[in-house]
Amino acid sequence: MKFHPEKLRISDQRMKPFIDAEEIWGYIHQSAPGKNRILEIVAKSLEKNRLTLEETAVLINANDPELVEEIKQGAKSLKEKVYGQRIVLFAPLYVGNLCINNCTYCGYKTSNQHMKRITLTHDELVNQVKTLEDTGQKRLILVFGEHPKYDANFIADSVRTVYSVKSGPGEIRRVNINAAPLDIDGFRIVRDAKIGTYQIFQETYHEGTYWKVHMGGIKRNYEWRLTALDRAQEAGIDDVGIGALFGLYDWRFEVMGLLRHTNHFEACYNVGPHTISFPRIQFASELNIDKNHLVSDYDFTRLVAILRLAVPYTGLILTARESSAIRDEILQFGVSQIDGGTNIEMGGYANKKENEKQDIDFEQFQINDNRSLNEIMEELIDHKYIPSFCTSCYRSGRTGEHFMEFSVPGFIKRFCQPNAMLTLAEYLEDYAPAETKAKGEKLLEEKLGEMEENGFKEKLKEKLRLVKDGKRDLYF
């Protein structure tokens, strides 16, 4: 069939399905691009312009290793332009693993009789948060199975509990959510608990595959999930995160689906998603999938670079599903957030024993980067990245459309690097072993030395002195 883009739907409507498989495949099935076209598109992105579906498909179809390398280097340059050398850190905290869905790729599926079902009590949640605070964490994402018990009120109560916990100098300053889709009233309840980002992954944008891998439960409703974050936007949650689980269907289609989702938000709400995630299938208890679409390391690093070029101002999240080696490589190509010191076993942070292997019968899937938070902090510092626990944009109202007003002209970089430096200084004073502290202080001096001598630099130096004197939670 000849592809006629002019005949396809050209406008979006709120809370209406927006994925057109013919449209996506039409772009992907274009003829192979020439080198000049690839370089033109990379150059456009380096000017901080978001790419179209057609342009993104051109990058996807660049299979020559030399051209793939051009794409990766372009992504690396773009990341440094927009985000500088900072990497935001967070930790996932699993609150409950009850689930009514039956997803073939997930250990939480209702048919898995080996899974030990747990919902943290109030006191258990508090202990988990204290343990995380005592390592230096400031940003959490709360994860819930999809079950009637975990309704909007339960989620909101959990968020309020987390914010209330203080341990020594520790506190959680931003709580994000990964949970089931809600109706508009439900999203309003969660919004009022002062959440950060509400994250819902479509898993796969290909409807036929979606039906195949979701065997039961409310999650089987493709459209209800696809439009979930529209309902969040309607409820006043303008900070949302999307994602696809790579390995369920053709990775090229999923990349295009993520971009199409981004287009939809921008057309309807004047703001794209705050973050995009791209978890890759890993081992899970009773995993049962068609393995024809598993993504190789080569294609995985490549698709991350393409996403970075396609959406210059959207945060990209890489999780501990991936090994430390893959994470260290992909950080170069556009990732702006990673988790550190991750434990996805129910109750695992407070109960973990040194060198104890995590129990897969408590987990949604297997993680492959088991490094402690400080090990990751030190490695980032060794590679001249600035580890960041910054939450200033969220707490200053720079979210949603307001975030875009700041970020698109490039102002966010001006805020982000100094704020990252301040949160790193806090960590070094409160939690870092002596060796990490020495390395971190050297890095801060280097970054200060790279800044222009002006009034802003003097303000930052003064705030860093105040952190040394015991002041906390300082930001621009």
C-alpha positions in Angstrom: 0.0 0.0 0.0 1.4 3.4 -0.9 1.9 5.7 2.1 -0.1 9.0 1.9 0.7 11.0 5.0 -1.7 13.8 3.8 -4.6 11.4 4.3 -3.8 10.6 7.9 -5.2 12.3 10.9 -3.4 15.6 11.3 -4.9 16.9 14.6 -5.3 15.4 18.0 -8.3 15.5 20.4 -8.0 15.3 24.1 -8.6 11.8 25.6 -9.0 10.2 22.2 -6.9 7.4 20.8 -4.0 8.8 18.8 -1.9 5.9 17.6 -2.3 5.0 13.9 -0.2 1.9 13.1 -0.5 2.7 9.3 0.9 6.2 9.9 3.9 4.8 11.9 4.7 2.0 9.6 4.4 4.3 6.6 7.2 6.4 8.0 9.3 3.4 9.0 9.0 1.9 5.5 10.5 4.8 3.8 13.6 4.2 1.6 16.9 4.1 3.3 18.3 7.6 3.9 21.5 9.0 2.6 24.3 10.3 4.8 23.6 14.0 4.0 20.0 13.6 5.1 21.1 12.0 8.4 23.6 14.8 9.0 20.9 17.4 8.3 18.6 15.9 10.8 21.3 15.6 13.5 22.2 19.3 12.9 18.6 20.3 13.3 18.4 18.5 16.7 21.7 20.1 17.8 19.9 23.5 17.3 17.5 22.2 20.0 14.6 21.7 17.6 12.4 18.7 18.2 12.3 16.2 15.3 9.2 15.2 13.4 8.0 11.6 13.0 9.4 11.5 9.5 12.8 12.7 10.6 12.9 10.3 13.5 12.1 7.5 11.1 15.0 8.5 9.0 17.3 8.1 12.0 15.7 4.7 12.8 16.5 3.5 9.2 20.1 4.5 9.4 21.6 1.0 9.7 25.2 1.7 8.5 27.5 1.6 11.5 29.2 4.9 10.5 25.8 6.6 10.4 24.7 5.1 13.7 27.9 6.5 15.2 27.1 9.9 13.8 23.7 9.7 15.6 25.3 8.7 18.9 27.8 11.5 18.8 25.1 13.9 17.9 23.1 12.7 20.9 26.1 13.1 23.1 26.7 16.7 22.0 23.0 17.6 22.4 22.9 16.2 25.9 25.9 18.3 26.9 24.3 21.4 25.4 21.0 21.0 27.1 21.7 19.2 30.4 25.4 19.9 31.0 27.1 17.1 33.0 24.5 16.5 35.6 22.7 13.2 36.2 19.6 13.2 38.4 19.3 10.3 40.9 16.3 8.7 42.5 15.2 5.4 44.1 12.1 3.2 43.4 10.1 2.2 46.4 7.6 -0.6 46.0 4.6 -0.1 48.2 2.5 -3.1 47.3 2.5 -6.0 44.7 -1.1 -7.1 44.7 -2.3 -7.1 41.1 -5.5 -8.1 39.2 -3.8 -8.0 35.8 -2.3 -11.0 34.0 0.6 -9.6 32.0 2.8 -12.3 30.4 6.0 -10.3 31.0 5.5 -9.4 34.7 6.2 -11.3 37.9 3.2 -9.6 39.6 0.7 -11.1 37.3 -2.3 -12.6 39.1 -1.7 -16.1 37.9 1.8 -16.2 39.4 1.3 -18.4 42.5 5.0 -18.2 43.4 4.8 -14.4 44.0 4.7 -13.5 47.7 2.0 -10.8 48.0 2.8 -7.9 50.3 1.5 -4.4 51.0 3.7 -2.3 53.3 2.0 -1.2 56.5 2.3 2.4 57.6 5.2 1.6 59.9 7.0 -0.6 57.2 6.7 2.3 54.7 8.2 4.7 57.3 11.1 2.3 58.0 11.8 2.0 54.2 11.8 5.7 53.8 14.1 6.2 56.8 16.5 3.7 55.4 16.6 5.5 52.1 17.0 8.9 53.7 20.0 7.5 55.7 21.8 6.8 52.4 21.2 10.3 51.1 18.2 9.8 48.8 16.0 12.8 48.2 13.8 11.7 45.3 11.6 8.6 45.3 9.2 7.0 42.9 6.5 5.0 44.6 5.5 1.8 42.7 2.1 0.0 43.1 0.6 -3.1 41.6 -2.7 -2.5 39.9 -5.3 -3.5 42.4 -8.5 -2.0 43.9 -6.7 -1.7 47.3 -4.3 0.8 45.7 -6.9 3.5 44.8 -6.3 7.2 44.7 -6.8 7.7 48.4 -4.3 4.9 49.2 -1.7 6.4 46.9 -2.3 9.9 48.3 -1.9 8.7 51.9 1.3 6.9 50.9 2.7 10.1 49.4 1.8 12.1 52.5 3.5 9.5 54.7 6.7 9.6 52.7 6.9 13.4 52.9 6.3 13.3 56.7 9.4 11.1 57.4 12.6 12.9 58.6 15.7 11.0 59.6 18.6 13.2 60.8 19.3 15.7 58.0 17.4 13.4 55.6 14.1 14.1 53.9 12.3 13.2 50.7 11.7 16.3 48.6 10.0 14.8 45.6 7.7 11.8 45.4 6.8 10.5 41.9 4.3 7.8 41.2 4.1 4.7 39.0 0.7 3.2 39.4 -2.5 2.3 37.6 -4.5 4.7 35.4 -7.1 6.6 37.4 -10.2 8.5 36.4 -10.1 12.3 36.5 -11.4 12.6 40.1 -8.8 10.0 41.2 -6.0 12.0 39.6 -7.2 15.1 41.4 -7.0 13.3 44.8 -3.4 12.3 44.1 -2.5 15.7 42.7 -3.5 17.3 46.0 -1.0 15.1 47.8 1.7 17.2 46.1 3.1 14.5 43.9 5.9 15.1 41.4 5.5 13.1 38.2 2.7 10.6 37.5 4.2 7.8 35.4 2.3 5.4 33.3 3.9 3.2 30.7 1.9 2.0 27.7 4.2 -1.1 27.6 3.6 -1.4 23.8 2.0 1.0 21.4 1.1 -1.8 19.0 -2.5 -2.7 19.8 -2.4 -6.3 18.6 0.6 -7.1 20.7 -0.9 -5.2 23.6 -3.9 -7.5 23.6 -1.7 -10.6 23.2 0.5 -9.8 26.3 -2.3 -8.6 28.6 -4.3 -11.7 29.3 -6.7 -10.3 31.9 -7.6 -7.4 34.3 -8.4 -3.8 33.6 -5.0 -3.3 32.0 -6.3 -5.3 29.0 -8.2 -2.1 27.9 -5.7 -0.5 25.5 -7.5 2.8 25.1 -8.1 3.3 28.8 -4.4 3.1 29.3 -3.4 5.0 26.2 -5.5 8.0 27.3 -4.7 7.8 31.1 -2.3 10.7 31.2 -4.8 12.8 29.3 -7.0 12.4 32.3 -4.1 13.3 34.5 -3.6 16.5 32.5 -7.4 17.3 32.8 -7.1 16.8 36.5 -4.3 19.4 36.7 -1.3 17.0 36.8 0.9 18.7 34.2 4.0 16.7 35.0 3.7 13.2 33.5 6.0 10.4 32.4 5.5 7.9 29.5 7.3 4.8 28.5 7.4 1.6 26.5 8.7 -1.9 27.6 11.2 -2.7 24.8 11.1 -6.4 23.8 7.4 -6.8 23.4 7.2 -5.6 19.8 9.5 -4.1 17.1 11.7 -1.4 18.8 11.3 0.9 15.8 7.5 1.0 16.2 7.8 1.7 20.0 10.2 4.6 19.5 7.8 6.1 17.0 4.9 5.5 19.4 6.7 7.4 22.2 7.2 10.3 19.8 3.6 10.2 18.7 2.5 10.3 22.3 4.7 13.3 22.8 3.2 15.0 19.8 -0.3 14.3 21.2 0.5 16.0 24.6 2.0 19.0 22.9 -0.9 19.4 20.5 -3.5 19.1 23.3 -1.8 20.6 26.4 1.1 22.7 25.1 3.6 20.6 27.0 5.2 17.3 26.3 5.9 14.5 28.9 8.4 15.4 31.6 10.1 12.1 31.2 10.3 9.1 28.8 11.4 5.7 30.0 12.5 2.8 27.9 12.9 -0.3 30.2 14.0 -3.4 28.4 12.6 -6.9 29.1 14.5 -8.7 31.9 14.0 -12.0 33.6 10.8 -12.2 35.8 9.2 -15.0 37.6 7.0 -17.0 35.1 8.1 -14.8 32.2 6.2 -16.0 29.1 6.7 -13.9 26.0 7.6 -14.1 22.3 11.3 -13.5 22.3 11.5 -12.5 18.6 11.5 -8.8 19.6 14.1 -8.8 22.3 16.4 -5.8 21.8 20.2 -6.2 21.5 22.6 -4.0 23.3 23.6 -2.4 20.0 20.0 -1.5 19.1 19.3 -0.4 22.7 22.1 2.1 22.8 21.1 3.3 19.3 17.4 3.8 20.2 18.3 5.9 23.3 20.5 8.2 21.1 17.6 8.5 18.6 15.2 9.4 21.4 17.5 12.1 22.7 17.8 13.7 19.3 14.0 13.5 18.7 13.0 15.2 22.0 15.9 17.5 23.2 14.1 18.8 26.3 12.5 15.6 27.6 14.1 13.8 30.5 15.2 10.3 29.6 15.2 7.7 32.4 17.5 4.6 32.5 16.9 2.1 35.3 18.8 -0.6 37.1 17.1 -3.2 34.9 20.3 -2.7 32.9 23.8 -3.7 34.0 26.3 -1.2 35.2 28.3 -1.5 32.0 25.3 -0.8 29.7 24.3 2.1 32.0 27.7 3.7 31.9 27.7 3.5 28.1 24.2 4.8 27.6 24.7 7.7 30.0 26.7 9.4 27.2 23.9 9.3 24.7 21.2 11.3 26.4 20.1 9.8 29.7 19.3 12.5 32.3 18.0 10.4 35.2 19.0 7.0 36.8 18.1 5.1 39.9 20.8 4.3 42.4 21.1 1.9 45.3 18.0 0.2 43.9 16.2 -2.7 45.7 12.8 -3.7 44.3 12.1 -6.5 46.7 9.1 -5.7 48.9 10.5 -4.3 52.1 14.0 -4.8 50.7 15.6 -1.5 51.8 15.1 -1.8 55.5 15.5 -5.6 55.6 18.4 -6.1 53.2 21.5 -7.9 54.6 24.9 -7.2 53.2 25.7 -9.2 50.0 22.3 -11.0 50.2 20.8 -11.9 46.9 17.4 -10.4 46.3 14.5 -12.9 46.2 12.8 -13.0 42.7 9.6 -14.2 44.3 9.3 -10.7 45.9 10.2 -8.8 42.7 8.4 -7.6 39.6 11.4 -8.4 37.5 15.2 -8.9 37.9 17.5 -5.9 38.3 21.1 -6.0 37.0 22.8 -3.1 38.6 23.1 -3.8 42.4 25.6 -1.0 43.2 25.0 1.1 46.3 24.0 4.7 46.0 27.5 5.8 47.0 29.2 3.5 44.6 27.2 5.1 41.8 27.8 8.6 43.1 31.5 7.9 43.2 31.6 6.5 39.7 29.6 9.5 38.3 32.1 11.9 40.0 35.0 9.9 38.6 33.5 10.5 35.1 33.0 14.2 35.8 29.2 14.0 36.0 27.5 16.0 38.7 25.1 13.7 40.7 22.0 15.7 41.4 19.1 15.3 43.8 17.6 18.6 42.7 13.9 19.2 43.1 13.9 23.0 42.7 11.8 23.2 39.5 9.0 21.2 41.0 9.0 23.2 44.2 9.3 26.5 42.4 6.4 25.9 40.0 8.6 25.3 37.0 6.6 22.3 35.8 4.4 21.5 32.8 4.0 24.4 30.5 6.0 26.7 32.8 8.9 24.2 32.6 8.8 24.4 28.8 8.9 28.2 29.0 12.2 28.0 30.9 13.7 24.9 29.3 13.2 25.6 25.6 15.3 28.8 25.5 18.0 26.9 27.6 17.4 28.6 30.9 17.0 25.3 32.7 20.7 24.4 32.3 21.5 27.7 34.0 19.4 26.6 37.0 20.1 22.9 36.9 23.9 22.7 37.1 24.2 25.1 40.1 21.3 23.3 41.9 22.9 20.0 41.2 26.1 21.3 42.7 24.3 22.3 45.9 22.6 18.9 46.3 25.9 17.2 45.7 27.5 19.4 48.4 24.8 18.4 50.8 25.4 14.7 50.1 29.1 15.1 50.6 28.7 16.8 54.0 26.0 14.4 55.3 26.5 11.0 53.8 29.7 10.5 51.8 32.7 8.4 53.0 35.9 10.4 53.2 37.2 9.3 49.8 34.0 10.1 48.0 33.8 13.5 49.8 37.4 14.4 48.7 36.6 13.5 45.0 33.3 15.4 45.1 34.8 18.5 46.6 37.5 18.5 43.9 34.8 18.2 41.2 32.8 21.1 42.7 35.9 23.3 42.6 36.5 22.3 39.0 33.0 23.2 38.0 33.2 26.5 39.8 36.4 27.2 38.0 34.7 26.7 34.6 32.0 29.3 35.4 32.2 32.9 34.3 33.1 35.4 37.0 29.9 37.2 37.6 27.3 37.9 40.3 25.6 34.6 39.8 28.8 32.6 40.4 29.3 34.6 43.7 25.8 33.7 44.8 26.5 30.0 44.2 29.8 30.2 46.1 27.9 31.8 49.0 25.3 29.1 49.0 28.0 26.4 48.9 29.6 28.0 51.9 26.2 28.0 53.7 25.9 24.2 53.0 29.3 23.8 54.7 28.0 25.7 57.6 25.0 23.3 58.0 22.3 25.1 55.9 20.2 22.7 53.8 17.7 22.8 50.9 19.2 25.8 49.2 18.5 26.3 45.5 18.0 28.8 42.7 
